[in-house]
Amino acid sequence: MFTVLLSAHVAEAQARLSAAFPDTRFVPLPNGGEVPPEGMDAVALFRCAMSKPQLQTTIGGAPALRWIHSCTAGFDQLLVPETWW
């Protein structure tokens, strides 16, 4: 089973995503981006409307993270040192 983090802006989609992808665990993040214990093994993040500090907090709390999916066309909000694995 994969774990995917959902930024607070898209957390309301958790139920629909869980129904569509039953073999994936979707964990919503609080507004600050702190990763709850059940999300620490997440391999992906679906981010929308996250600030750079929120993104940095999330990346720091999810050491297995390998994919960041953004809902925006630009990538400047992803340009934080933590994304340069």
N, C-alpha and C positions, 0 to 999 in steps of 0.2 A: 504494500500500500504506500502510495506517495502522499506527502503532506504539502499543501499549498497554502501560503499565507495570503490573506485578503486585506488590503488596506481598508481603513474605516469607511472610506467613501464608497466602496463596493461590497461591504460586508453584508448588506441586505440581500445580496444574490446568493448567499451561502446555501440556503435551502434548495434553490433551483439547481445550483451547481452540484450539490450532493446527490440530488435525484438523478441528474443526467450522467454523473460520473461516480457510481457507487463504490468503486475501488480506490477512490481518492478522498483523503480527509482534507477538508477546507477549514482553516482556523482564522477567524477574524482578529484583526489587530485593534487595540484601543487607539484613540486619537494620537497619543504620543509615539506610537510605533513600537512600544515594548512588546517583545515576543512572549506570549504565555507559555508555561511549561509544555503543554501539549503541542506546541508549534516549533520547538527547538530543533526538531529533526527535519524541518521543511527543506525541500529541494527547489521550490519555486515561490515567487512572490508575484501576485497580481496587484500592481500599484496604480493608483489613480489619485490625484490631488494630494500627494505626500510632499512635504517640504524636504529639503536636503537633510536637515537635522533628524527628522522622523525616519528617513531612509537610512541614515547612518546608524540610528538606534536599532532598527530592524535587522540590518546586515550584521551588526555586532552581536545580536542575540540568536542568530540562526547560522551556526558554523557550517552546516551542510548545504546552504543555499548555493545553487548553481545557475539559476535562471531568474531574470527579472523581466516581467512582462509589463509594459507601460501602455496606458490607454491614450497617451498623447503622441502626436506626430514627431515632435522634437525630442531630443535626448539630453538637452542641457541640464535637466533636473536629475539626471542619473550620473552626472559628472562629479562624483565624490571619490576621495582616495580609496574608500572601501570597495568600490566596484572594479578596481584594477587588480584582480587576483594575481 
